[in-house]
Amino acid sequence: MSQIDIKFEEYKSLRSSIDMHLKQINEILAIMVAATSALLGYGLHSEVPWIFLTPLPIILSCAYLIRTQMEEVLRKGAYIMIKYENELEYIGWESTLYEVRRSSKEDKKQEEDKKWKMLERIIPTWKDAATDSKAIFLIAMILILICIVCFSYFMYVYYDFIIFVISIIFIIFVFFLSLSMVLRRVLEAYTYDEEKRYVEKFNKAINEVKNKRG
C-alpha cells in the first residue's frame, strides 16, 4: 500500500470516527433523558424523597461521557486540519470551522448580550460555548433542577423542618459541585480556545516526530 493510500484510509477512518462520536453523543443524551424520566416517574408514584436523587449520578455520568465524545471530535478535527488541510493547503471543513469559531469569539468580545448577562457572570464559558453544548447543558440543568424540586417538596411534606433544611443544604452543595466539575466542561467543548489548545498540541507533536525522523 502506497503512502497516498495510507493517508486516504487514515482520513476516511478519522471522518467515520467523528461521525460515530457525534452519533454516540445523541444516544447518550437520549439515555440520560429516558432514565431520568423513568426514575422521576417512579419517585412520584412511590412518594419517597430519596428516589429523586438517584437520577443525579446518571445525569452527571452521561454529561461526562458526552464531554469525552466531544473531546474526541475536537482532537480528530484538529489532527485533520493540521495533517491534511494545512499541509495540502486545502481549505476544508475543519479549517473553515476553526476560523468561524475564531471570528465568532472576536465578534462576541465586542457584543453585549443582555439576555444572558446574568448567566455569563455565573458561568463565564457560556458566552463562547457552541449552540449544541448550550443545549446539552440546559437539558442536564433542567433535569437536575426537577430532581431537586421534587426531592425538596417530598422532604418538606414527610420530614421535620431540621432534616428538611439539612437536606436542602446538602443538595445545594451537590448541585454547585456538579455544575463546577462536570456540566461546565460541557460548555467548554467546541470552543475556539479548546480547539486552539488541541491544534497547538498536535502541531507540536507532529513537528517533533518529523524532527526525530530527520
C-alpha positions in Angstrom: 0.0 0.0 0.0 1.4 3.4 -1.0 1.8 6.4 1.3 -1.1 8.1 -0.5 -3.4 5.1 0.1 -2.4 5.0 3.7 -3.2 8.8 4.1 -6.5 8.3 2.3 -7.5 5.4 4.5 -6.5 7.3 7.7 -8.5 10.3 6.6 -11.6 8.2 5.9 -11.2 6.4 9.2 -11.0 9.7 11.1 -14.1 11.1 9.4 -16.0 8.0 10.1 -14.9 8.1 13.7 -16.0 11.7 14.1 -19.5 10.7 12.8 -19.5 7.8 15.3 -18.8 10.1 18.2 -21.5 12.6 17.1 -24.0 9.7 17.0 -22.9 8.5 20.4 -23.5 12.0 21.9 -27.1 11.9 20.7 -27.5 8.3 22.1 -26.1 9.2 25.5 -28.3 12.2 25.7 -31.4 10.1 24.9 -30.4 7.6 27.6 -29.9 10.4 30.1 -33.4 11.8 29.5 -35.1 8.5 29.3 -33.5 7.1 32.5 -34.2 10.3 34.4 -37.8 10.5 33.3 -38.3 6.8 34.4 -36.8 7.4 37.8 -38.8 10.6 38.3 -42.0 8.8 37.4 -41.2 6.1 39.9 -40.4 8.7 42.5 -43.7 10.5 42.0 -45.6 7.2 42.3 -43.8 6.0 45.4 -43.5 9.5 47.0 -40.1 8.5 48.5 -37.9 11.7 48.5 -34.6 9.9 48.1 -35.7 8.3 44.8 -35.4 11.8 43.2 -31.7 11.9 43.9 -31.0 8.6 42.0 -31.1 10.3 38.6 -28.2 12.7 39.6 -25.4 10.2 39.2 -26.9 9.1 35.8 -27.1 12.7 34.6 -23.6 13.6 35.6 -22.1 10.3 34.3 -23.9 10.9 30.9 -22.7 14.5 30.8 -19.1 13.3 31.4 -19.4 10.7 28.7 -20.8 13.3 26.3 -17.8 15.6 27.2 -15.4 12.8 26.4 -17.0 12.2 23.0 -16.8 16.0 22.3 -13.1 15.9 23.1 -12.6 13.1 20.6 -14.4 15.1 17.9 -12.2 18.1 18.6 -9.0 16.1 18.7 -9.6 14.3 15.5 -10.8 17.5 13.8 -7.6 19.3 14.9 -5.5 16.5 13.6 -7.3 16.5 10.2 -6.8 20.3 9.9 -3.1 20.1 10.6 -2.2 16.9 8.9 -4.3 17.1 5.8 -5.8 20.6 5.2 -2.9 22.7 6.2 -0.1 20.5 4.7 -2.0 20.2 1.4 -3.1 23.8 1.5 -6.6 22.6 1.2 -9.4 24.8 2.6 -11.6 22.1 4.1 -14.4 21.8 6.7 -12.1 21.7 9.8 -10.1 24.8 8.8 -13.2 26.7 7.9 -14.9 25.8 11.2 -11.8 26.8 13.1 -11.9 30.2 11.5 -15.6 30.6 12.1 -15.0 29.8 15.9 -12.2 32.3 16.0 -14.2 35.1 14.3 -17.2 34.3 16.5 -15.1 34.7 19.6 -13.8 38.1 18.4 -17.3 39.3 17.5 -18.7 38.2 20.9 -16.0 40.3 22.6 -17.4 43.4 21.0 -21.1 42.5 21.6 -23.1 42.7 24.8 -25.9 40.2 25.0 -28.1 41.5 27.9 -30.3 38.5 27.7 -27.7 36.1 29.0 -25.7 38.7 31.0 -26.5 37.2 34.4 -25.8 33.7 33.3 -22.4 34.8 31.9 -21.5 36.2 35.3 -22.2 32.9 36.9 -20.7 30.8 34.1 -18.1 32.8 32.1 -17.8 30.0 29.5 -21.4 30.4 28.4 -20.7 33.2 26.0 -18.1 31.3 23.9 -20.0 28.0 24.0 -21.4 26.4 20.9 -25.2 26.0 20.4 -25.2 22.3 20.9 -23.1 22.5 24.0 -25.5 25.0 25.4 -28.5 22.8 24.6 -27.0 19.8 26.3 -26.0 21.9 29.3 -29.5 23.3 29.7 -31.2 19.9 29.3 -28.9 18.5 32.1 -29.6 21.5 34.3 -33.3 21.3 33.8 -33.3 17.6 34.7 -31.2 18.3 37.8 -33.5 21.1 38.9 -36.6 19.0 38.5 -35.0 16.3 40.7 -34.1 18.9 43.3 -37.6 20.4 43.4 -39.3 17.1 43.7 -36.9 15.9 46.4 -37.3 19.2 48.3 -41.1 19.0 48.1 -41.4 15.5 49.5 -38.8 16.1 52.2 -40.9 19.1 53.3 -44.1 17.1 53.3 -42.8 14.0 55.1 -40.0 15.1 57.3 -39.5 17.7 60.1 -38.0 21.1 59.4 -34.5 20.4 60.6 -34.0 17.4 58.4 -35.5 19.4 55.5 -33.0 22.2 56.0 -30.0 19.8 56.2 -31.1 18.0 53.1 -31.5 21.3 51.2 -28.0 22.4 52.2 -26.6 19.1 51.0 -28.4 19.2 47.7 -27.3 22.8 47.0 -23.7 21.6 47.6 -24.1 18.7 45.2 -25.7 21.0 42.7 -22.9 23.5 42.6 -20.3 20.8 42.7 -21.8 19.1 39.7 -22.0 22.5 37.9 -18.4 23.4 38.5 -16.8 19.9 37.9 -18.9 18.3 35.1 -21.5 20.5 33.4 -19.2 23.5 33.0 -16.8 21.3 31.0 -19.6 20.5 28.5 -19.8 24.2 27.7 -16.1 24.4 27.1 -16.3 21.8 24.4 -16.3 23.1 20.8 -15.0 26.5 21.7 -12.2 28.2 19.9 -9.9 28.2 22.9 -10.3 24.5 23.4 -9.7 23.7 19.7 -6.7 26.1 19.6 -5.2 24.1 22.5 -5.5 20.8 20.6 -4.2 22.4 17.4 -1.1 23.6 19.1 -0.6 20.3 20.9 -0.9 18.2 17.7 1.2 20.7 15.7 4.0 20.4 18.2 3.7 16.6 18.3 3.8 16.3 14.5 6.8 18.6 14.3 8.6 16.6 17.0 8.0 13.3 15.0 9.3 15.0 11.8 12.5 16.2 13.6 13.2 12.8 15.1 12.9 11.2 11.7 15.4 13.8 10.3 
